[in-house]
Amino acid sequence: MAGIKALVALSFSGALGLTLLLLGCALQHFGQYWPMFVLIFYILSPIPNLIAKRHADDTESSNACRELAYFLTTGIVVSAYGLPIVLARTSVIKWGACGLVMGGNSVIFLTILGFFLTFGRGDDFSWEQW
């Protein structure tokens, strides 16, 4: 039952993060949909860790594959925070939209982290059964 509660909490936080992202784009005051490109970073961020987890020899020690995956994931996450800042500095979007998108980024990336912490342990209730 704890897994179902975690799944409901993660889906609620994901919906909250996407709502913040959409508010940063769709409000009439802001009116620019350029921040929606951070969706690409949301999709790309778990991929290096999934590949490294598949190719890792053991789960306890660190290896070069896992460290490279952490490095690439960090670059993707930093890029997701940097894109709205660059768009706001070049006056493509307004700073209010930048703040909403960065708030949405924080919520979405914490949701992704929570998903892997909850369902990626390899116990009897894992994400692989979904």
Summary of the structure (lengths in Angstrom):
residues: 130
radius of gyration: 16.7
end to end distance: 14.9
largest distance: 51.6
contacts: 361
relative contact order: 0.19
helix: 76%
strand: 0%
